[in-house]
Each structure stands twice: as structure tokens, then as C-alpha cells.
Amino acid sequence: MAEYYMVKAENAFEEAHALRIKKGAENERMKQYRIACKSFAKAHEYHPELFTLNRIYSAMDACMRTGDSENETKFREFEEAYARQHPKEVEYGEAGFMIGLES
């Protein structure tokens, strides 16, 4: 179930991001950010280990843009804990995480 919500969140976030350049799409863009925020939150409830630093940043961004301060705060706190647990990913990005620099 967590994977479903993660895919839904990432797709909605990408759609919202793409709509930034389309005039008159503000309502649809905000709708997609809301879907992304709520879906990231659901994915986190089911399986927080699915998150990478980039996914956490996307979740914080989506929640911030929609004014969902509760979920934004939750992801901000999660990011702080995640950064302490994954310092190499923070330093090198996901590429360092993916090639095994993570300890």
C-alpha cells in the first residue's frame, strides 16, 4: 500500500510542478500539490523507509505550498532525523546513497 501512495504522490508532485508554467492552471496545480502532500503522508504512515532525502523534500514542498502545516512539520521533523541517520546521503545526494557510500 505504501508503494501505491508513493507513486501517487510522486506523480501528483510532478504534475503540479509541470503546471507551474501553464497560465490559468493555479487551481489544478494546487489540487495536485494537495494530492501529493496527502499521498506522501499516507506513504509515510505505512512505510517511512521508502523515503529518500529528495522524497522528503518533495513532501515538505507540496505540504508547504498547500498550507498543510501539520504534515509540513511532520516531514520537517522526519527530515532532521533522516539527515542524522544518513549523513552521506545529505553530503553526496542520492547518488552517494545509491552507490553504497551510505554506512
C-alpha positions, 0 to 999 in steps of 0.5 A: 500500500505504501508503494501505491501512495508513493507513486501517487504522490510522486506523480501528483508532485510532478504534475503540479510542478509541470503546471507551474508554467501553464497560465490559468492552471493555479487551481489544478496545480494546487489540487495536485500539490494537495494530492501529493502532500496527502499521498506522501503522508499516507506513504509515510504512515505505512512505510517511512523507509521508502523515503529518500532525502529528495522524497522528503523534500518533495513532501515538505514542498507540496505540504508547504505550498498547500498550507498543510502545516501539520504534515509540513512539520511532520516531514520537517521533523522526519527530515532532521532525523533522516539527515542524522541517520544518513549523513552521506546521503545529505553530503553526496545526494542520492547518488552517494546513497545509491552507490553504497557510500551510505554506512 
